[in-house]
């Protein structure tokens, strides 16, 4: 008799493990380029100096308005964005491959040391936001194209482009996919439900 094996448990475990590994950043100080960024964001006109990173500047400016220059809260914000991106990696993967393989893919993304710089450097929030925007656009493009999904894809691509220049790479990645989407689901949340379980003999 077939039984279902949920992938939500391992995915949740990965998120908890990742959060635990990056928890020490709460006590880290600003490093390297962080100081230059934070001097710039104390005044919003700095956004006009680099409009392609306006969203990244805006998030730092808002954080500064709320908490000043407490390094820990800036670092925790980056950790939260990294966890969100890990969920988006899973969402994209689970729409294309079995749920267990999607969890492995999300695990590689969340735990690979290559991503630690983007998480640990406050100034690297540009990379986190850009990655999130591109992943969100790709995820939405995997579903049946509707008006509101098209709006979501466009919004995600704008988010990526306003986070970092290279975010424009999302356009050639997503635009060719959207018109040819053949999935029949009515909501992107179905991507999770379809990959949430797999049958085993």
Backbone as JSON, one array per atom type, in Angstrom:
{
  "sequence": "XXXXXXXXXXXXXXXXXXXXXXXXXXXXXXXXXXXXXXXXXXXXXXXXXXXXXXXXXXXXXXXXXXXXXXXXXXXXXXXXXXXXXXXXXXXXXXXXXXXXXXXXXXXXXXXXXXXXXXXXXXXXXXXXXXXXXXXXXXXXXXXXXXXXXXXXXXXXXXXXXXXXXXXXXXXXXXXXXXXXXXXXXXXXXXXXXXXXXXXXX",
  "N": [[0.84, -1.19, 0.0], [0.54, 2.19, -0.84], [2.17, 4.97, 0.7], [2.25, 8.28, 2.03], [4.87, 10.59, 2.17], [5.71, 13.34, 3.85], [7.28, 16.41, 2.95], [7.49, 18.71, 4.33], [8.41, 18.59, 6.96], [11.32, 18.0, 6.86], [12.02, 20.32, 5.42], [11.27, 22.39, 7.16], [13.03, 21.75, 9.21], [15.47, 22.33, 7.97], [15.25, 25.11, 7.69], [15.22, 25.9, 10.37], [17.73, 24.97, 11.18], [19.39, 26.53, 9.54], [18.75, 29.1, 10.47], [19.73, 28.84, 13.08], [22.47, 28.5, 12.61], [23.16, 30.97, 11.59], [22.5, 32.63, 13.63], [24.48, 33.71, 15.42], [25.26, 36.04, 14.11], [23.83, 38.08, 15.13], [25.28, 39.34, 17.06], [27.33, 40.45, 15.68], [29.44, 43.03, 14.31], [29.35, 45.92, 12.1], [30.92, 45.53, 8.93], [33.62, 46.09, 6.61], [32.35, 47.24, 3.59], [29.95, 47.94, 4.73], [29.95, 50.21, 6.37], [30.22, 52.39, 4.62], [27.85, 52.18, 3.16], [25.91, 52.6, 5.16], [26.42, 55.18, 5.99], [25.57, 56.52, 3.75], [22.82, 55.97, 3.61], [21.58, 57.45, 5.55], [20.49, 59.66, 4.54], [17.9, 60.07, 2.37], [18.17, 61.21, -0.27], [20.41, 59.95, -1.22], [19.6, 57.73, -2.54], [19.02, 58.52, -5.13], [21.5, 58.64, -6.25], [22.19, 56.11, -7.05], [20.03, 54.7, -8.63], [19.41, 52.13, -9.48], [19.7, 50.56, -7.3], [17.82, 51.32, -5.53], [15.79, 50.17, -3.95], [17.21, 48.6, -2.12], [18.66, 50.6, -0.77], [16.46, 51.93, 0.33], [15.41, 50.04, 2.16], [17.46, 49.89, 4.04], [17.47, 52.52, 4.89], [14.94, 52.7, 6.07], [15.27, 50.86, 8.17], [17.24, 52.18, 9.6], [15.8, 54.44, 10.4], [14.03, 53.25, 12.16], [15.51, 51.77, 14.11], [17.98, 52.91, 14.37], [21.5, 52.53, 14.46], [21.93, 49.82, 15.2], [23.76, 47.04, 14.87], [23.03, 44.33, 15.04], [20.29, 44.05, 14.4], [20.21, 44.75, 11.73], [21.71, 42.66, 10.68], [20.08, 40.48, 11.36], [17.91, 41.02, 9.75], [18.99, 40.44, 7.24], [19.38, 37.69, 7.55], [16.72, 36.83, 7.73], [15.83, 37.45, 5.13], [17.41, 35.68, 3.67], [16.4, 33.21, 4.53], [13.81, 33.42, 3.51], [14.41, 33.42, 0.78], [15.38, 30.86, 0.57], [13.02, 29.4, 0.9], [11.75, 30.16, -1.46], [13.44, 29.01, -3.35], [12.87, 26.34, -2.84], [10.17, 26.38, -3.58], [10.3, 26.89, -6.34], [11.79, 24.66, -7.17], [10.18, 22.47, -6.35], [8.09, 22.61, -8.05], [9.08, 21.51, -10.27], [10.56, 19.19, -9.85], [10.65, 16.08, -7.87], [9.44, 16.23, -4.45], [11.3, 15.49, -2.38], [13.79, 15.82, -3.62], [13.63, 18.52, -4.11], [13.79, 19.54, -1.54], [16.43, 18.89, -0.93], [17.71, 20.55, -2.78], [16.95, 23.09, -1.8], [18.25, 22.9, 0.62], [20.98, 22.89, -0.09], [21.18, 25.47, -1.11], [20.53, 27.04, 1.17], [22.49, 26.35, 3.08], [25.0, 26.37, 1.95], [28.36, 27.5, 2.05], [29.06, 29.51, 0.26], [27.06, 31.39, 0.15], [27.26, 32.76, 2.48], [28.56, 35.23, 2.66], [26.78, 37.07, 1.52], [24.81, 37.02, 3.44], [26.1, 37.73, 5.81], [27.27, 40.25, 5.38], [26.03, 43.4, 5.75], [25.84, 45.27, 3.72], [25.5, 43.63, 1.55], [22.86, 43.13, 1.21], [21.69, 43.89, -1.1], [22.14, 41.76, -2.87], [20.6, 39.74, -1.7], [17.97, 40.75, -1.84], [17.72, 41.09, -4.62], [18.02, 38.44, -5.51], [15.77, 37.29, -4.31], [13.71, 38.63, -5.7], [14.1, 37.72, -8.38], [13.78, 34.93, -8.06], [11.12, 34.85, -7.16], [9.79, 35.82, -9.42], [10.42, 33.8, -11.28], [9.17, 31.61, -10.06], [6.45, 32.36, -10.14], [6.13, 32.42, -12.9], [6.03, 29.79, -13.58], [3.5, 28.86, -13.36], [0.09, 28.73, -14.67], [-0.51, 31.33, -16.88], [-2.04, 34.27, -15.85], [-3.89, 37.35, -15.59], [-3.36, 38.63, -13.07], [-1.24, 37.12, -12.2], [0.61, 37.79, -14.12], [0.96, 40.48, -13.45], [2.14, 40.11, -10.97], [4.55, 38.84, -11.74], [5.77, 40.9, -13.22], [6.01, 42.82, -11.2], [7.78, 41.5, -9.45], [10.07, 41.34, -11.03], [10.67, 44.05, -11.3], [11.23, 44.6, -8.63], [13.58, 43.07, -8.35], [15.28, 44.4, -10.16], [15.46, 46.92, -9.01], [16.89, 46.37, -6.82], [19.45, 45.46, -7.39], [21.74, 45.91, -10.09], [22.21, 43.63, -11.71], [19.91, 42.27, -11.44], [18.31, 42.54, -13.63], [18.7, 40.34, -15.16], [16.67, 38.65, -14.73], [14.66, 39.17, -16.55], [15.24, 38.03, -19.26], [15.19, 35.43, -18.35], [12.62, 34.89, -17.45], [10.57, 36.02, -19.12], [10.44, 34.53, -21.65], [9.34, 32.19, -20.66], [6.83, 32.65, -19.53], [4.63, 33.01, -21.51], [4.41, 30.43, -22.49], [3.67, 28.78, -20.48], [2.33, 25.82, -19.24], [1.05, 24.67, -17.17], [-1.85, 23.75, -15.29], [-2.76, 24.73, -12.93], [-4.5, 26.86, -10.61], [-3.51, 28.55, -8.76], [-0.49, 29.78, -7.33], [0.16, 28.62, -4.97], [-0.43, 25.97, -5.2], [1.84, 24.83, -6.17], [3.33, 24.26, -3.94], [1.67, 22.41, -2.61], [1.58, 20.28, -4.41], [4.16, 19.35, -4.41], [4.5, 18.73, -1.83], [4.08, 16.22, -0.89], [5.03, 12.84, -1.58], [4.67, 9.72, -3.27], [5.41, 6.53, -2.0], [6.36, 3.18, -2.43]],
  "CA": [[0.0, 0.0, 0.0], [1.35, 3.4, -0.92], [2.04, 5.9, 1.81], [2.75, 9.61, 1.72], [5.95, 11.1, 3.0], [5.68, 14.8, 3.75], [8.58, 17.09, 2.88], [7.47, 19.93, 5.14], [9.25, 18.39, 8.15], [12.72, 18.28, 6.54], [12.18, 21.72, 5.01], [11.24, 23.19, 8.39], [14.29, 21.48, 9.9], [16.52, 23.09, 7.27], [15.1, 26.52, 8.02], [15.64, 26.06, 11.77], [19.19, 24.79, 11.21], [20.0, 27.71, 8.94], [18.59, 30.21, 11.42], [20.63, 28.61, 14.21], [23.85, 28.72, 12.17], [23.39, 32.4, 11.38], [22.09, 33.38, 14.82], [25.57, 34.52, 16.0], [25.42, 37.34, 13.45], [23.13, 39.07, 15.95], [26.27, 40.07, 17.86], [28.39, 40.94, 14.82], [29.49, 44.45, 14.01], [29.4, 46.24, 10.68], [32.23, 45.21, 8.37], [33.99, 46.52, 5.26], [31.53, 48.23, 2.89], [28.76, 48.29, 5.51], [30.06, 51.58, 6.9], [29.94, 53.34, 3.53], [26.42, 52.1, 2.86], [25.08, 53.16, 6.22], [26.59, 56.64, 5.95], [24.79, 57.03, 2.63], [21.37, 55.82, 3.76], [21.01, 58.37, 6.53], [19.77, 60.67, 3.78], [17.26, 59.41, 1.24], [18.66, 61.62, -1.59], [21.45, 59.04, -1.67], [18.98, 56.78, -3.44], [19.11, 59.03, -6.5], [22.85, 58.45, -6.76], [22.26, 54.78, -7.61], [18.62, 54.3, -8.69], [19.25, 50.69, -9.69], [19.71, 49.91, -5.98], [16.96, 52.17, -4.71], [15.07, 49.37, -2.95], [18.16, 48.24, -1.07], [18.86, 51.82, 0.02], [15.24, 52.24, 1.08], [15.27, 49.13, 3.31], [18.43, 50.31, 5.05], [17.02, 53.8, 5.44], [13.83, 52.42, 6.98], [15.83, 50.23, 9.37], [17.91, 53.25, 10.36], [14.76, 55.26, 11.01], [13.35, 52.51, 13.22], [16.38, 51.26, 15.18], [19.29, 53.53, 14.39], [22.62, 51.75, 13.92], [22.13, 48.57, 15.93], [24.19, 46.09, 13.84], [22.36, 43.06, 15.14], [18.99, 44.05, 13.71], [20.51, 44.74, 10.3], [22.13, 41.3, 10.34], [18.91, 39.6, 11.44], [17.12, 41.28, 8.55], [19.59, 39.66, 6.17], [19.09, 36.27, 7.79], [15.32, 36.61, 7.37], [15.74, 37.45, 3.68], [18.02, 34.44, 3.2], [15.43, 32.14, 4.78], [12.73, 33.6, 2.53], [14.92, 32.97, -0.52], [15.43, 29.4, 0.62], [11.66, 28.92, 0.64], [11.46, 30.37, -2.87], [14.17, 27.97, -4.07], [12.05, 25.13, -2.7], [8.94, 26.56, -4.36], [10.63, 26.7, -7.76], [12.23, 23.28, -7.39], [9.12, 21.5, -6.14], [7.21, 22.67, -9.21], [9.76, 20.87, -11.4], [11.14, 17.89, -9.48], [10.02, 15.52, -6.68], [9.58, 17.01, -3.22], [12.53, 15.21, -1.63], [14.9, 16.46, -4.33], [13.47, 19.97, -3.91], [14.32, 19.84, -0.21], [17.89, 18.86, -1.06], [18.12, 21.77, -3.47], [16.82, 24.2, -0.86], [19.29, 22.74, 1.63], [22.25, 23.35, -0.66], [21.13, 26.93, -1.17], [20.5, 27.64, 2.51], [23.63, 26.02, 3.93], [26.29, 26.45, 1.26], [29.16, 28.64, 2.54], [29.18, 30.56, -0.74], [26.04, 32.41, 0.4], [27.45, 33.37, 3.79], [28.94, 36.64, 2.54], [25.57, 37.87, 1.3], [24.05, 37.07, 4.69], [26.86, 38.37, 6.89], [27.55, 41.65, 5.08], [24.81, 44.2, 5.64], [25.84, 45.9, 2.41], [25.15, 42.63, 0.54], [21.41, 42.96, 1.13], [21.35, 44.03, -2.51], [22.11, 40.42, -3.47], [19.49, 38.99, -1.14], [16.72, 41.27, -2.41], [17.71, 40.78, -6.04], [17.77, 37.0, -5.64], [14.37, 37.06, -3.98], [12.86, 39.1, -6.79], [14.23, 36.82, -9.53], [13.17, 33.65, -7.71], [9.67, 35.02, -7.12], [9.33, 35.92, -10.81], [10.52, 32.47, -11.89], [8.12, 30.77, -9.47], [5.15, 32.76, -10.69], [6.07, 32.12, -14.33], [5.84, 28.36, -13.78], [2.07, 28.58, -13.33], [-0.73, 29.19, -15.8], [-0.45, 32.79, -16.92], [-3.27, 35.04, -15.7], [-3.61, 38.79, -15.49], [-2.74, 38.98, -11.81], [0.07, 36.49, -12.13], [1.48, 38.63, -14.94], [1.29, 41.65, -12.64], [3.1, 39.66, -9.97], [5.84, 38.62, -12.38], [6.33, 42.21, -13.52], [6.4, 43.44, -9.94], [8.97, 40.81, -8.93], [11.2, 41.74, -11.86], [11.0, 45.41, -10.91], [11.88, 44.48, -7.32], [14.95, 42.59, -8.56], [16.05, 45.43, -10.85], [15.67, 48.03, -8.09], [17.75, 45.9, -5.74], [20.82, 45.43, -7.91], [21.71, 45.99, -11.55], [22.18, 42.31, -12.33], [18.55, 41.77, -11.34], [17.72, 42.57, -14.97], [18.83, 39.02, -15.75], [15.39, 37.97, -14.58], [13.81, 39.39, -17.73], [15.4, 36.95, -20.24], [14.89, 34.14, -17.74], [11.2, 34.7, -17.17], [9.67, 36.42, -20.21], [10.16, 33.45, -22.6], [8.62, 31.1, -20.02], [5.46, 33.0, -19.16], [3.58, 32.73, -22.5], [4.32, 29.01, -22.81], [3.35, 28.0, -19.28], [1.28, 24.85, -19.57], [0.44, 24.12, -15.96], [-3.28, 24.06, -15.21], [-3.14, 25.13, -11.58], [-5.11, 28.18, -10.54], [-2.82, 29.35, -7.77], [0.9, 29.39, -7.15], [0.28, 27.81, -3.77], [-0.5, 24.58, -5.59], [3.19, 24.34, -6.38], [3.71, 23.68, -2.68], [0.87, 21.24, -2.28], [1.91, 19.19, -5.29], [5.45, 18.81, -4.05], [4.53, 18.54, -0.4], [4.07, 14.79, -0.6], [5.37, 11.96, -2.68], [4.23, 8.36, -3.01], [6.43, 5.49, -1.89], [5.78, 1.84, -2.43]],
  "C": [[0.88, 1.25, 0.0], [1.13, 4.26, 0.3], [2.68, 7.22, 1.42], [3.81, 10.04, 2.71], [6.03, 12.61, 2.83], [7.09, 15.36, 3.71], [8.62, 18.35, 3.73], [8.36, 19.8, 6.37], [10.72, 18.66, 7.87], [12.97, 19.73, 6.14], [12.19, 22.62, 6.24], [12.53, 23.0, 9.18], [15.45, 22.25, 9.29], [16.46, 24.57, 7.63], [15.57, 26.8, 9.45], [17.16, 25.95, 11.88], [19.9, 26.01, 10.65], [19.92, 28.91, 9.88], [19.54, 30.07, 12.6], [22.09, 28.9, 13.82], [24.17, 30.2, 12.01], [23.01, 33.24, 12.59], [23.23, 34.21, 15.43], [25.78, 35.87, 15.32], [24.72, 38.45, 14.22], [24.12, 39.91, 16.75], [27.41, 40.62, 17.01], [28.32, 42.45, 14.63], [29.39, 44.66, 12.51], [30.81, 45.98, 10.17], [32.38, 45.82, 6.97], [33.05, 47.59, 4.69], [30.29, 48.65, 3.67], [28.79, 49.75, 5.95], [29.73, 52.61, 5.83], [28.45, 53.36, 3.19], [25.61, 52.85, 3.9], [25.26, 54.66, 6.35], [25.71, 57.24, 4.87], [23.29, 57.01, 2.9], [20.77, 56.71, 4.83], [20.26, 59.5, 5.85], [19.2, 60.03, 2.52], [17.71, 59.93, -0.13], [19.77, 60.72, -2.13], [20.89, 58.01, -2.65], [19.13, 57.22, -4.89], [20.49, 58.86, -7.1], [23.01, 57.09, -7.42], [20.84, 54.22, -7.69], [18.41, 52.81, -8.88], [19.29, 49.92, -8.38], [18.82, 50.66, -5.0], [16.25, 51.37, -3.62], [15.98, 48.98, -1.8], [18.45, 49.43, -0.16], [17.65, 52.1, 0.9], [15.08, 51.33, 2.3], [16.24, 49.51, 4.41], [18.0, 51.63, 5.7], [15.87, 53.59, 6.42], [14.32, 51.79, 8.28], [16.51, 51.27, 10.24], [16.89, 54.13, 11.07], [14.15, 54.57, 12.23], [14.27, 52.18, 14.39], [17.73, 51.92, 15.23], [20.35, 52.62, 13.79], [22.93, 50.55, 14.79], [22.5, 47.49, 14.92], [23.39, 44.79, 13.84], [21.06, 43.0, 14.37], [19.18, 44.09, 12.19], [20.89, 43.32, 9.85], [20.94, 40.33, 10.38], [17.99, 39.8, 10.24], [17.66, 40.5, 7.37], [19.32, 38.17, 6.32], [17.65, 35.95, 7.37], [15.14, 36.57, 5.85], [16.33, 36.17, 3.09], [17.07, 33.25, 3.4], [14.27, 32.21, 3.79], [13.17, 33.11, 1.16], [15.03, 31.46, -0.57], [14.07, 28.78, 0.36], [11.3, 29.07, -0.83], [12.22, 29.36, -3.74], [13.39, 26.67, -4.02], [10.8, 25.23, -3.57], [9.18, 26.35, -5.84], [10.96, 25.24, -8.03], [11.08, 22.29, -7.31], [8.09, 21.53, -7.26], [7.79, 21.9, -10.4], [10.24, 19.46, -11.1], [10.44, 17.37, -8.23], [10.35, 16.3, -5.41], [10.86, 16.76, -2.47], [13.74, 15.85, -2.29], [14.84, 17.97, -4.16], [14.01, 20.39, -2.55], [15.85, 19.85, -0.23], [18.39, 20.13, -1.73], [18.05, 22.99, -2.57], [17.91, 24.13, 0.21], [20.65, 23.22, 1.16], [22.28, 24.88, -0.69], [21.26, 27.55, 0.21], [21.82, 27.49, 3.26], [24.98, 26.15, 3.25], [27.07, 27.69, 1.73], [29.26, 29.79, 1.55], [28.19, 31.7, -0.48], [26.26, 33.16, 1.71], [27.83, 34.85, 3.71], [27.72, 37.53, 2.36], [24.76, 38.02, 2.57], [24.79, 37.9, 5.74], [27.16, 39.84, 6.65], [26.23, 42.4, 4.93], [24.71, 44.84, 4.27], [25.45, 44.94, 1.29], [23.65, 42.34, 0.5], [20.92, 43.14, -0.31], [21.21, 42.67, -3.18], [20.91, 39.62, -2.99], [18.15, 39.44, -1.75], [16.61, 40.95, -3.89], [17.39, 39.31, -6.28], [16.31, 36.68, -5.35], [13.43, 37.48, -5.1], [12.9, 38.18, -8.0], [13.56, 35.48, -9.24], [11.64, 33.75, -7.69], [9.11, 35.09, -8.54], [9.36, 34.57, -11.51], [9.41, 31.57, -11.37], [6.76, 31.09, -10.07], [5.02, 32.38, -12.17], [5.86, 30.64, -14.6], [4.36, 27.97, -13.78], [1.36, 29.08, -14.57], [-0.83, 30.7, -15.76], [-1.85, 33.4, -16.84], [-2.89, 36.51, -15.59], [-2.85, 39.11, -14.21], [-1.39, 38.31, -11.63], [1.07, 37.28, -12.98], [1.9, 39.88, -14.19], [2.32, 41.28, -11.58], [4.48, 39.44, -10.54], [6.52, 39.95, -12.66], [6.82, 42.9, -12.25], [7.67, 42.82, -9.36], [10.21, 41.2, -9.72], [11.63, 43.18, -11.55], [11.72, 45.41, -9.57], [13.33, 44.07, -7.49], [15.81, 43.68, -9.17], [16.36, 46.61, -9.94], [16.54, 47.64, -6.9], [19.22, 45.9, -6.15], [20.75, 45.34, -9.43], [21.52, 44.64, -12.21], [20.8, 41.67, -12.22], [17.82, 41.76, -12.67], [17.83, 41.23, -15.67], [17.53, 38.23, -15.64], [14.5, 38.1, -15.8], [14.0, 38.3, -18.77], [15.14, 35.57, -19.67], [13.4, 33.85, -17.71], [10.3, 34.96, -18.37], [9.43, 35.3, -21.21], [9.32, 32.33, -22.0], [7.14, 31.4, -19.83], [4.42, 32.66, -20.23], [3.38, 31.25, -22.77], [3.99, 28.15, -21.61], [2.16, 27.09, -19.56], [0.6, 24.25, -18.35], [-1.02, 24.58, -15.88], [-3.72, 24.51, -13.84], [-3.66, 26.56, -11.59], [-4.41, 29.08, -9.54], [-1.41, 28.86, -7.57], [1.07, 28.54, -5.91], [0.19, 26.33, -4.07], [0.87, 23.99, -5.84], [3.71, 23.69, -5.1], [2.97, 22.39, -2.41], [1.21, 20.04, -3.14], [3.22, 18.55, -4.9], [5.56, 18.47, -2.57], [4.6, 17.07, -0.04], [4.52, 14.04, -1.82], [5.0, 10.54, -2.3], [5.43, 7.42, -2.97], [5.74, 4.14, -1.86], [6.0, 1.18, -1.06]]
}
